[in-house]
Amino acid sequence: MCCYDDIFKLTGMMSIHLKPYMVFFYCFFAFWGYAQHNNTESGLAIKGYDPVAYHTENTARQGKREITAEHRGVTYFFSSLKNRDFFLENPEKYVPLYGGWCAYAMSRGEKVNIKPEAFHDSDEKLFLFNKTIWVDTREKWLKNSNELEENASKNWTLINSTARVE
């Protein structure tokens, strides 16, 4: 994970006294970025949106704090008890792909946060995307989804092999 040759190239112009600190920070942040398996805020998935509503209603619906379920150490909110029950019957059917990270960014080997309203539900797979005023990664994804999905799946497998999963 931490290659001293790369770090030397990055810090080649620095004072010899600063290089040990740069090595530490480079390794720390490289490890921290890979250690987070799921895109969660304090253990909460999809920023509190209901994972079942994406599939059953084709909409991004905010879940309720009082209707929850946990799956693999991650908490999900639901907009109804019915949706929570669907989830509990088969959680893998409803959890977003790539740990809830942006599918387009994952196709490039990157973990990027999402906007829950930017999604695509295809063949019972939930893809989430980042969206800003400048870039809509969902639109980029839809132009070449087969190739991008293949790349994202390969990258997710690689990232998972180096991540610590609880």
Long-range contacts (C-beta under 8 A, 24 or more apart in sequence): 1-27, 1-30, 1-31, 1-34, 1-162, 2-26, 2-27, 2-30, 2-31, 33-111, 34-159, 34-162, 34-163, 35-163, 35-164, 36-111, 36-163, 37-99, 37-160, 37-163, 37-164, 37-165, 37-166, 38-72, 38-74, 38-99, 38-100, 39-99, 39-100, 39-101, 39-111, 39-113, 39-114, 40-74, 40-100, 43-73, 43-74, 43-75, 44-74, 44-75, 44-76, 44-77, 45-74, 45-75, 45-76, 45-95, 45-96, 45-100, 46-76, 46-96, 46-100, 46-114, 46-116, 46-128, 47-114, 47-116, 48-77, 48-116, 49-77, 49-116, 50-76, 50-77, 50-78, 50-79, 50-80, 50-83, 51-76, 51-78, 51-87, 51-94, 51-95, 51-96, 51-126, 52-78, 52-83, 52-84, 52-86, 52-87, 52-94, 53-79, 53-83, 54-94, 54-119, 54-121, 54-126, 55-93, 55-94, 55-121, 55-124, 55-126, 56-83, 56-86, 58-121, 60-116, 60-117, 60-119, 71-95, 72-165, 72-166, 73-166, 93-124, 94-126, 95-126, 96-126, 96-127, 96-128, 97-125, 97-126, 97-127, 97-128, 97-152, 97-156, 98-127, 98-128, 98-152, 98-156, 99-156, 100-128, 101-128, 102-128, 102-129, 102-130, 102-137, 103-127, 103-128, 103-129, 103-137, 103-141, 103-148, 103-149, 103-152, 104-129, 104-130, 104-137, 104-138, 104-140, 104-141, 104-148, 104-152, 105-130, 105-137, 106-152, 106-155, 106-156, 106-159, 107-141, 107-148, 107-149, 107-151, 107-152, 107-155, 108-151, 108-155, 109-155, 109-158, 109-159, 111-159, 112-137, 120-145
